[in-house]
């Protein structure tokens, strides 16, 4: 079982960047929750942990200590950027990052950017910095900066569900590739049957059952309910009892006839 730690930045009393009607803490929480849902529903053998699943404040130390204690295989800290300029997307690893962290950053960055390019998002490239979430994590760790809250053109994009979905899909794909996760097998779609179409192999029995009054002859392909079963069983019971009664009358008549014949012989 692979363990993934998703850290939604800021939260609670710390809103993060705020501008253009957006708050960083809300955007990143939406993305984080969806990444968890998608990874666990689409891939086998993966468990996703969240630093926070609601609007609460956590110290940076608490976030990394919990991730380390959980024995997570990778950590992704999800943020939005601020500071003006032209906006765009970028990722960070620690300045002295391991080879695994660098490889993870490359995969994650590539997958996310490939989904953001159709929306005209600027690629600000892969970077390294002395960031707590990357430095104090014992596993490969990457921090993503998902567009600029205070850049109007980026804020407009962040208000579009298609862009949020692109961020979610990119994070999921990058994590899945790095951990070599296997997609869950898709169950084959069963062709829905026309309930009014009679199967050739049942035609004779269906005709006889209809003529004998056990069924009304409609909806041959429909599932049978408990109520319909009760009706059929009751009709069978009545017919069976009638058959017994008829046979009893015949046997009684036959017995009288035999008695008459025996009396004549005497």
C-alpha positions as CSV (number, residue, x, y, z in Angstrom):
1,X,0.0,0.0,0.0
2,X,1.5,3.3,-1.1
3,X,1.0,6.3,1.2
4,X,0.5,9.8,-0.2
5,X,0.5,12.9,2.0
6,X,-1.3,15.9,0.6
7,X,-0.8,19.2,2.4
8,X,-3.3,21.9,1.6
9,X,-1.4,25.1,2.5
10,X,-2.6,27.7,5.0
11,X,-6.1,27.3,6.5
12,X,-8.1,28.7,9.4
13,X,-6.8,32.1,10.7
14,X,-4.2,32.0,7.9
15,X,-6.0,32.6,4.5
16,X,-2.8,32.7,2.5
17,X,-2.9,35.0,-0.5
18,X,-6.2,36.9,-1.0
19,X,-7.2,38.9,-4.0
20,X,-9.7,39.1,-6.9
21,X,-12.4,37.4,-4.8
22,X,-10.3,34.4,-4.0
23,X,-8.5,33.0,-0.9
24,X,-5.6,30.7,-1.3
25,X,-6.7,28.4,1.6
26,X,-10.0,27.7,-0.1
27,X,-8.6,27.0,-3.6
28,X,-5.9,24.6,-2.4
29,X,-8.3,22.7,-0.1
30,X,-10.7,22.1,-3.0
31,X,-7.8,20.7,-5.1
32,X,-6.4,18.7,-2.2
33,X,-9.7,17.0,-1.4
34,X,-10.3,16.1,-5.0
35,X,-6.8,14.7,-5.5
36,X,-7.4,12.3,-2.6
37,X,-10.8,11.2,-4.0
38,X,-9.5,10.7,-7.5
39,X,-6.3,8.8,-6.5
40,X,-8.2,6.4,-4.2
41,X,-11.0,5.8,-6.6
42,X,-9.0,5.3,-9.7
43,X,-5.8,3.5,-8.5
44,X,-5.1,0.3,-6.6
45,X,-3.0,0.1,-3.5
46,X,-2.9,3.7,-2.5
47,X,-3.9,5.6,0.7
48,X,-4.0,9.4,0.7
49,X,-3.6,11.4,3.9
50,X,-4.4,15.0,4.3
51,X,-2.8,17.6,6.6
52,X,-6.3,19.2,6.8
53,X,-9.6,18.3,5.3
54,X,-11.4,21.4,6.6
55,X,-10.7,25.1,7.2
56,X,-8.3,24.7,10.2
57,X,-4.9,26.2,11.0
58,X,-1.9,24.0,11.4
59,X,1.7,25.0,12.1
60,X,4.3,23.9,9.5
61,X,6.0,21.7,12.1
62,X,2.8,19.8,12.8
63,X,2.3,19.1,9.1
64,X,5.7,17.6,8.4
65,X,5.8,15.7,11.7
66,X,2.5,14.0,10.9
67,X,3.6,13.2,7.4
68,X,6.8,11.6,8.6
69,X,5.0,9.7,11.4
70,X,2.6,8.3,8.8
71,X,5.5,6.9,6.8
72,X,4.3,8.6,3.6
73,X,6.0,7.6,0.4
74,X,5.6,11.1,-1.1
75,X,4.4,14.6,0.0
76,X,2.9,17.3,-2.1
77,X,2.2,20.7,-0.5
78,X,-0.4,22.5,-2.6
79,X,-0.4,26.4,-2.7
80,X,-1.3,29.3,-4.9
81,X,1.2,32.0,-5.6
82,X,1.2,35.8,-5.1
83,X,3.5,38.7,-5.9
84,X,2.2,40.1,-9.1
85,X,4.0,39.9,-12.5
86,X,2.7,37.7,-15.3
87,X,1.5,34.9,-13.2
88,X,1.9,31.2,-14.0
89,X,2.7,27.8,-12.5
90,X,5.9,26.6,-10.7
91,X,7.1,23.9,-8.4
92,X,9.7,23.7,-5.7
93,X,12.0,21.0,-4.2
94,X,14.5,21.5,-1.4
95,X,17.8,23.1,-2.3
96,X,19.6,19.8,-1.3
97,X,16.9,17.6,-2.5
98,X,17.4,13.9,-3.1
99,X,17.5,12.4,-6.5
100,X,14.0,10.9,-5.8
101,X,12.6,14.3,-4.9
102,X,14.1,15.9,-8.1
103,X,12.6,13.0,-10.2
104,X,9.2,13.4,-8.5
105,X,9.2,17.2,-9.1
106,X,10.0,16.7,-12.8
107,X,7.1,14.2,-13.2
108,X,4.6,16.2,-11.2
109,X,5.5,19.5,-12.9
110,X,5.4,18.0,-16.4
111,X,2.0,16.4,-15.8
112,X,0.4,19.5,-14.4
113,X,1.8,21.9,-17.0
114,X,0.7,19.6,-19.8
115,X,-2.9,20.1,-18.6
116,X,-2.5,23.8,-18.0
117,X,-1.0,24.7,-21.4
118,X,-4.4,24.7,-23.2
119,X,-5.5,27.5,-20.9
120,X,-2.5,29.7,-21.6
121,X,-0.9,29.3,-18.2
122,X,2.8,30.4,-18.1
123,X,5.3,27.8,-17.1
124,X,7.6,29.4,-14.5
125,X,9.7,26.2,-14.4
126,X,11.0,23.8,-11.7
127,X,12.8,25.6,-8.8
128,X,14.6,24.8,-5.6
129,X,14.3,26.7,-2.3
130,X,14.8,26.2,1.4
131,X,11.1,25.6,2.1
132,X,10.0,23.9,5.4
133,X,7.6,21.5,3.8
134,X,10.3,20.2,1.4
135,X,13.2,20.4,3.8
136,X,11.7,18.7,6.9
137,X,9.9,15.9,5.0
138,X,11.7,12.5,5.1
139,X,10.1,11.4,1.8
140,X,10.3,12.9,-1.7
141,X,8.5,16.2,-1.4
142,X,7.3,18.9,-3.8
143,X,5.5,22.2,-3.3
144,X,3.3,23.3,-6.1
145,X,2.4,27.0,-6.7
146,X,-0.8,26.8,-8.7
147,X,-1.2,30.2,-10.4
148,X,-1.2,33.7,-8.9
149,X,-4.1,34.8,-6.8
150,X,-3.2,38.5,-7.2
151,X,-2.8,38.4,-11.0
152,X,-6.1,39.1,-12.6
153,X,-5.7,36.8,-15.6
154,X,-4.7,33.9,-13.3
155,X,-7.5,34.6,-10.9
156,X,-10.0,34.4,-13.8
157,X,-8.6,31.0,-14.7
158,X,-8.8,29.8,-11.1
159,X,-12.5,30.6,-11.1
160,X,-13.0,28.2,-14.0
161,X,-13.8,24.6,-13.1
162,X,-12.0,23.3,-16.1
163,X,-8.7,24.8,-14.8
164,X,-9.3,23.4,-11.3
165,X,-9.9,20.0,-12.9
166,X,-6.7,20.4,-14.9
167,X,-4.8,21.0,-11.6
168,X,-6.4,18.1,-10.0
169,X,-5.8,15.7,-12.9
170,X,-2.2,16.8,-13.2
171,X,-1.4,16.3,-9.5
172,X,-3.0,12.8,-9.7
173,X,-1.2,11.8,-12.8
174,X,2.2,12.9,-11.5
175,X,1.8,11.1,-8.2
176,X,0.5,8.0,-9.9
177,X,3.4,7.9,-12.3
178,X,6.1,8.4,-9.7
179,X,4.7,5.7,-7.5
180,X,3.9,3.4,-10.5
181,X,0.3,3.0,-9.3
182,X,-1.9,0.6,-11.3
183,X,-5.3,1.8,-12.4
184,X,-8.3,-0.2,-11.1
185,X,-9.7,-2.5,-13.7
186,X,-12.7,-1.0,-15.4
187,X,-15.8,-3.3,-15.2
188,X,-17.2,-4.1,-18.6
189,X,-20.4,-2.3,-19.3
190,X,-23.3,-4.8,-19.6
191,X,-25.6,-4.2,-22.6
192,X,-29.0,-3.3,-21.3
193,X,-31.6,-5.7,-22.5
194,X,-34.9,-4.8,-24.2
195,X,-37.4,-6.2,-21.7
196,X,-40.1,-6.6,-24.4
197,X,-37.9,-8.8,-26.6
198,X,-38.4,-12.6,-26.1
199,X,-35.3,-14.8,-26.3
200,X,-35.7,-17.6,-28.9
201,X,-34.7,-20.4,-26.5
202,X,-37.6,-19.5,-24.2
203,X,-40.3,-19.0,-26.8
204,X,-42.0,-22.4,-26.4
205,X,-42.1,-22.3,-22.6
206,X,-43.2,-18.7,-22.6
207,X,-46.1,-19.5,-24.9
208,X,-47.3,-22.4,-22.8
209,X,-46.9,-20.5,-19.5
210,X,-49.0,-17.7,-21.0
211,X,-51.7,-20.1,-22.3
212,X,-51.8,-21.8,-18.9
213,X,-52.4,-18.5,-17.2
214,X,-49.3,-18.4,-15.1
215,X,-48.1,-15.1,-16.7
216,X,-49.8,-12.4,-18.7
217,X,-47.4,-12.7,-21.7
218,X,-45.9,-9.2,-21.4
219,X,-42.3,-8.0,-20.6
220,X,-40.5,-11.4,-21.1
221,X,-37.1,-9.9,-20.4
222,X,-38.0,-8.0,-17.2
223,X,-36.6,-9.1,-13.8
224,X,-39.2,-10.9,-11.7
225,X,-40.3,-9.2,-8.4
226,X,-41.2,-11.0,-5.2
227,X,-44.8,-10.0,-5.8
228,X,-44.8,-11.5,-9.3
229,X,-43.2,-14.7,-7.9
230,X,-46.0,-14.9,-5.3
231,X,-48.7,-14.6,-8.0
232,X,-47.1,-17.3,-10.1
233,X,-46.6,-19.6,-7.1
234,X,-50.2,-19.1,-6.1
235,X,-51.5,-19.9,-9.6
236,X,-49.4,-23.0,-9.7
237,X,-50.7,-24.0,-6.3
238,X,-54.3,-23.5,-7.3
239,X,-53.8,-25.5,-10.5
240,X,-52.0,-28.3,-8.7
241,X,-54.8,-28.5,-6.1
242,X,-57.4,-28.6,-8.8
243,X,-55.5,-31.4,-10.5
244,X,-55.5,-33.4,-7.3
245,X,-59.2,-32.7,-6.8
246,X,-60.0,-33.8,-10.4
247,X,-58.0,-37.0,-10.0
248,X,-59.7,-37.7,-6.7
249,X,-63.1,-37.5,-8.3
250,X,-61.9,-39.8,-11.1
251,X,-60.5,-42.3,-8.7
252,X,-63.7,-42.3,-6.7
253,X,-65.8,-42.9,-9.8
254,X,-63.4,-45.7,-10.9
255,X,-63.7,-47.3,-7.5
256,X,-67.5,-47.2,-7.6
257,X,-67.4,-48.8,-11.1
258,X,-65.1,-51.6,-9.9
259,X,-67.4,-52.2,-6.9
260,X,-70.4,-52.4,-9.3
261,X,-68.5,-54.9,-11.6
262,X,-67.6,-57.1,-8.6
263,X,-71.2,-57.1,-7.4
264,X,-72.4,-58.2,-10.8
265,X,-70.0,-61.2,-10.7
266,X,-71.4,-62.2,-7.3
